[in-house]
Amino acid sequence: MKKATLIITTYKKIRELELIYSALENQTCKDFEIIIADDGSGKEVEEYVKLIRDNSEFYINFITQEKEGFRKTKILNKAIISSNTDYLVFIDGDCIPNRDFMKYHIEYAEENTVLCGWRVSLGKKISERISTDEINSGKYENNKFRLLTDSLTGKKSTKSAEESIIIKNKFLRKHFSEKRVRLTGYNFSVWKSLLEKINGFDENYVGAGIGEDTDIEYRLKLAGAKFKSIRNLAVVFHLFHEKTIEENKNLEYFRNIISKSKNYFCSNGLIKK
């Protein structure tokens, strides 16, 4: 049995999946299975996954659903149920992991603890130029100077380039752990049992914005989970796209949850009540 499951959420992002898969082939730790959780893209993504699965060293499971708007929380719950391991790692389908990404998520896993990473938000030009050759050579993650230079160029440039700097020193990491640790849907890992305890993701959140991360962080804390930073270790490189506008409906729903409920178990999650 593999040590972990990597869950990748996607919607109509073939090029991005190609880049992510190249990064997964170059992981220093390959003791994991892959679930590609598709929010109703149609046949194109499914056919691409079938193509790579036929010749892959990984076990790859593809799950999808009918397209009825943005329903990321629903497909995430399907992925949790489909997973074959006790430990789950989550990334978005536009985030390329560094070579040690799975290694650190697996090695740093602790009982009753959520590991929270961050991302380097690549600029528009770098995102358009990045290729599988750059990933296979390691250039995309090793050229820190290019990232830092691009971060100074203004609009649509790289953000959080400093996140690409790997910090292993225990003293320095202790400094990082004292900062507020925030769960982000594009880079975190958690024990499957913890997600089952809170009944997974709340499917009442539909549309982009608050939902799969803010709400689940809140409920995991209510359930007594600890949070630990693995920033500057398990890094993802987020490919540029125009910002998605948040849904006000989700924000209102979340505010209602925190003002009226102290129950970490949602009613519309892995189990429907």
Backbone torsions as a table, in degrees:
resi	resn	phi	psi	omega
1	MET	NA	135.7	178.9
2	LYS	-68.5	160.0	-177.6
3	LYS	-81.1	-25.4	-174.1
4	ALA	-152.3	163.7	173.0
5	THR	-119.2	127.4	174.2
6	LEU	-96.8	119.9	-179.9
7	ILE	-106.0	120.6	-178.4
8	ILE	-113.5	116.5	177.5
9	THR	-91.9	137.7	-175.0
10	THR	-148.2	159.9	171.7
11	TYR	-152.7	108.0	175.5
12	LYS	53.2	47.7	-178.7
13	LYS	-129.0	73.5	-177.6
14	ILE	-68.1	-49.8	-178.5
15	ARG	-59.0	-43.6	179.9
16	GLU	-61.8	-41.0	177.6
17	LEU	-64.5	-37.0	177.0
18	GLU	-60.8	-44.2	179.9
19	LEU	-67.3	-42.2	178.5
20	ILE	-62.7	-43.7	-177.9
21	TYR	-64.2	-37.3	175.5
22	SER	-60.5	-41.0	178.1
23	ALA	-65.5	-36.0	179.2
24	LEU	-69.5	-35.6	177.1
25	GLU	-64.7	-22.6	-178.8
26	ASN	-102.8	12.9	178.4
27	GLN	-65.2	142.9	177.3
28	THR	-76.0	-20.1	173.4
29	CYS	-123.4	125.5	-176.9
30	LYS	-120.3	24.6	-177.3
31	ASP	-88.6	59.1	-178.2
32	PHE	-152.3	156.2	171.0
33	GLU	-100.7	166.4	-177.3
34	ILE	-123.8	133.0	168.9
35	ILE	-119.0	122.6	174.2
36	ILE	-99.0	111.7	-174.0
37	ALA	-102.3	106.3	-170.0
38	ASP	-104.9	127.7	-176.9
39	ASP	-90.0	53.3	172.3
40	GLY	79.8	40.3	-178.5
41	SER	-71.0	-28.6	-173.8
42	GLY	103.9	-168.2	-169.4
43	LYS	-68.8	-29.4	-173.1
44	GLU	-59.6	-48.1	179.8
45	VAL	-66.8	-42.3	179.7
46	GLU	-60.6	-41.3	179.0
47	GLU	-66.9	-37.2	176.7
48	TYR	-63.8	-44.1	-179.9
49	VAL	-63.0	-40.8	177.1
50	LYS	-60.0	-38.5	-179.1
51	LEU	-64.0	-46.8	-178.3
52	ILE	-75.7	-30.6	-177.4
53	ARG	-64.9	-33.8	-177.1
54	ASP	-61.7	-29.6	-176.7
55	ASN	-120.5	20.9	-173.4
56	SER	-92.1	147.1	172.6
57	GLU	-80.7	-10.4	179.9
58	PHE	-98.0	154.7	165.0
59	TYR	-81.7	120.3	-177.5
60	ILE	-119.5	123.9	177.2
61	ASN	-111.2	128.4	178.4
62	PHE	-108.5	123.7	175.5
63	ILE	-125.6	146.3	-177.6
64	THR	-146.1	178.7	178.2
65	GLN	-152.7	164.8	177.3
66	GLU	-63.9	144.8	-179.7
67	LYS	-79.0	113.6	177.1
68	GLU	-137.0	50.4	-175.4
69	GLY	86.8	-171.7	-177.2
70	PHE	-78.7	107.7	-178.4
71	ARG	-130.1	57.9	-176.7
72	LYS	-64.2	-40.0	-178.0
73	THR	-62.8	-35.5	-180.0
74	LYS	-66.9	-45.5	-179.1
75	ILE	-71.1	-29.0	175.2
76	LEU	-64.9	-41.5	177.3
77	ASN	-63.5	-39.5	176.7
78	LYS	-61.8	-38.1	179.4
79	ALA	-66.8	-41.8	178.5
80	ILE	-59.4	-46.5	-179.8
81	ILE	-63.2	-34.6	-177.4
82	SER	-79.9	-14.3	-174.5
83	SER	-69.0	149.2	-177.0
84	ASN	-109.9	8.6	-178.7
85	THR	-125.7	172.7	-179.0
86	ASP	-91.1	-8.8	-175.2
87	TYR	-128.4	131.1	-173.0
88	LEU	-120.7	133.0	178.3
89	VAL	-117.1	135.8	-174.5
90	PHE	-120.8	133.2	168.4
91	ILE	-138.7	160.8	174.3
92	ASP	-88.4	159.9	-176.3
93	GLY	-76.7	11.9	172.9
94	ASP	-126.1	22.2	-177.8
95	CYS	-122.6	119.0	-177.3
96	ILE	-94.3	121.0	-178.5
97	PRO	-78.6	148.3	172.9
98	ASN	-73.8	171.9	-171.4
99	ARG	-62.1	-30.7	-177.2
100	ASP	-99.2	13.1	-174.6
101	PHE	-56.1	-55.9	-177.8
102	MET	-70.6	-33.2	177.8
103	LYS	-56.5	-49.1	-176.5
104	TYR	-73.8	-35.8	176.7
105	HIS	-62.6	-37.9	-179.1
106	ILE	-77.2	-44.6	-176.6
107	GLU	-67.9	-34.6	-175.5
108	TYR	-90.2	-0.1	-179.5
109	ALA	-60.3	133.4	178.7
110	GLU	-131.3	154.5	179.1
111	GLU	-57.8	135.5	175.2
112	ASN	57.9	31.3	-174.3
113	THR	-129.9	139.9	173.9
114	VAL	-103.6	128.6	176.7
115	LEU	-94.5	129.1	-174.0
116	CYS	-120.9	120.1	176.6
117	GLY	-106.5	-172.3	-179.4
118	TRP	-137.1	-168.2	-178.5
119	ARG	-143.3	155.4	165.8
120	VAL	-95.4	119.5	179.9
121	SER	-89.1	102.2	-175.1
122	LEU	-67.7	145.6	176.2
123	GLY	-69.9	167.6	-175.7
124	LYS	-61.2	-47.3	-176.9
125	LYS	-66.0	-44.7	179.4
126	ILE	-63.2	-40.3	180.0
127	SER	-62.5	-39.5	-178.5
128	GLU	-71.6	-27.7	-175.3
129	ARG	-92.4	-19.1	-175.0
130	ILE	-62.7	141.3	-174.5
131	SER	-136.7	168.6	176.6
132	THR	-64.6	-30.6	177.5
133	ASP	-64.1	-41.6	178.0
134	GLU	-64.3	-36.3	179.8
135	ILE	-70.6	-44.9	-179.7
136	ASN	-63.1	-32.3	179.7
137	SER	-84.3	-15.2	-176.9
138	GLY	86.4	1.5	-175.7
139	LYS	-62.2	-35.8	-175.3
140	TYR	-63.5	-24.9	-179.5
141	GLU	-110.1	-14.5	-176.4
142	ASN	-93.6	-18.9	-177.1
143	ASN	-88.2	74.6	-178.2
144	LYS	-65.0	-33.7	-178.2
145	PHE	-62.8	-41.5	179.4
146	ARG	-62.3	-41.4	-179.8
147	LEU	-66.0	-44.9	-179.7
148	LEU	-64.9	-39.7	178.2
149	THR	-64.3	-43.9	-178.8
150	ASP	-65.5	-29.3	-178.9
151	SER	-67.0	-14.0	-178.0
152	LEU	-98.6	2.1	-171.2
153	THR	-88.2	-3.0	175.6
154	GLY	105.9	-141.5	-175.5
155	LYS	-61.0	144.8	176.8
156	LYS	58.3	30.5	177.7
157	SER	-99.1	175.8	-179.9
158	THR	-67.0	137.7	176.8
159	LYS	-116.9	147.3	177.4
160	SER	59.1	41.5	179.2
161	ALA	-61.0	-28.1	-179.6
162	GLU	-64.5	-18.6	178.8
163	GLU	-68.1	-17.0	179.9
164	SER	-78.4	-11.1	-179.7
165	ILE	-79.4	118.0	-176.8
166	ILE	-80.8	125.9	-179.0
167	ILE	-120.4	113.7	-178.7
168	LYS	-106.9	-19.4	-177.4
169	ASN	-57.1	129.0	-174.6
170	LYS	-64.3	-37.8	179.8
171	PHE	-64.9	-45.9	179.3
172	LEU	-66.4	-37.1	179.8
173	ARG	-67.2	-33.3	176.9
174	LYS	-61.9	-38.0	176.7
175	HIS	-61.8	-41.1	-180.0
176	PHE	-67.5	-37.0	-176.6
177	SER	-69.1	-18.5	179.0
178	GLU	-80.0	-14.2	176.2
179	LYS	-76.5	162.0	177.6
180	ARG	-61.9	129.2	179.3
181	VAL	-97.8	125.5	-176.4
182	ARG	-118.5	131.3	176.2
183	LEU	-79.3	127.0	175.7
184	THR	-123.2	137.6	-174.7
185	GLY	-63.3	-17.8	-176.9
186	TYR	-89.9	-3.3	-179.1
187	ASN	-166.9	85.7	173.9
188	PHE	-156.3	164.3	176.6
189	SER	-143.0	154.2	-172.5
190	VAL	-161.4	153.1	174.7
191	TRP	-69.1	138.1	178.6
192	LYS	-57.1	-36.7	-179.1
193	SER	-62.5	-33.3	177.6
194	LEU	-67.4	-41.0	177.8
195	LEU	-67.6	-36.5	176.8
196	GLU	-66.3	-34.5	179.5
197	LYS	-61.4	-38.0	-178.5
198	ILE	-97.5	5.9	179.7
199	ASN	69.4	31.9	173.1
200	GLY	68.4	-153.3	-178.1
201	PHE	-82.3	144.6	179.8
202	ASP	-81.8	112.4	-176.0
203	GLU	-77.5	-0.5	173.4
204	ASN	-72.3	-15.8	174.7
205	TYR	-83.1	117.5	176.1
206	VAL	-128.2	147.5	-175.3
207	GLY	90.2	164.6	-178.3
208	ALA	-75.5	157.8	177.6
209	GLY	113.4	-142.4	-179.1
210	ILE	-59.9	137.9	178.0
211	GLY	160.0	-80.2	-170.9
212	GLU	-75.6	-13.2	179.8
213	ASP	-120.7	-53.0	-178.4
214	THR	-59.2	-47.9	-178.4
215	ASP	-66.2	-43.6	-175.1
216	ILE	-71.9	-30.4	173.7
217	GLU	-63.6	-44.9	-179.8
218	TYR	-58.9	-46.7	-176.1
219	ARG	-74.5	-33.2	175.2
220	LEU	-64.5	-37.9	176.4
221	LYS	-65.3	-41.3	176.3
222	LEU	-60.2	-33.0	-178.8
223	ALA	-81.1	-1.9	175.9
224	GLY	92.2	12.3	179.1
225	ALA	-72.1	147.3	173.4
226	LYS	-94.4	158.9	-179.2
227	PHE	-127.6	135.5	-177.2
228	LYS	-134.7	138.0	-179.3
229	SER	-84.4	136.2	167.3
230	ILE	-124.9	32.1	172.5
231	ARG	-62.2	149.8	-178.1
232	ASN	61.6	23.5	171.2
233	LEU	-133.0	-72.9	176.3
234	ALA	-90.4	99.1	-170.8
235	VAL	-108.8	141.7	168.5
236	VAL	-120.6	149.8	179.4
237	PHE	-109.6	110.2	-174.5
238	HIS	-85.3	123.4	179.1
239	LEU	-74.3	139.3	-174.6
240	PHE	-63.4	138.6	165.8
241	HIS	-155.0	160.1	178.4
242	GLU	-63.7	145.1	-174.5
243	LYS	-66.0	136.7	175.7
244	THR	-84.2	132.5	-179.5
245	ILE	-75.2	132.8	180.0
246	GLU	-70.8	150.3	178.2
247	GLU	-87.1	120.4	178.0
248	ASN	-61.3	-31.4	-179.6
249	LYS	-59.1	-40.7	178.7
250	ASN	-64.8	-41.9	-179.2
251	LEU	-63.6	-42.9	179.0
252	GLU	-63.5	-40.7	-180.0
253	TYR	-64.3	-43.6	-179.7
254	PHE	-64.3	-43.1	178.7
255	ARG	-61.3	-36.4	177.7
256	ASN	-66.9	-38.5	178.8
257	ILE	-61.8	-49.7	-174.3
258	ILE	-74.6	-21.2	179.9
259	SER	-86.8	-26.0	-173.3
260	LYS	-116.7	-15.4	-172.7
261	SER	-130.3	138.9	171.9
262	LYS	-119.1	26.8	-178.6
263	ASN	-98.6	119.7	-179.0
264	TYR	-78.3	-13.6	-176.5
265	PHE	-92.6	109.0	-179.1
266	CYS	-78.0	156.5	-175.9
267	SER	-88.4	-18.1	-176.6
268	ASN	-123.7	65.0	-176.6
269	GLY	-126.3	-132.0	178.3
270	LEU	-58.2	-40.6	174.6
271	ILE	-109.7	133.8	-180.0
272	LYS	-95.4	125.2	179.6
273	LYS	-124.8	NA	NA
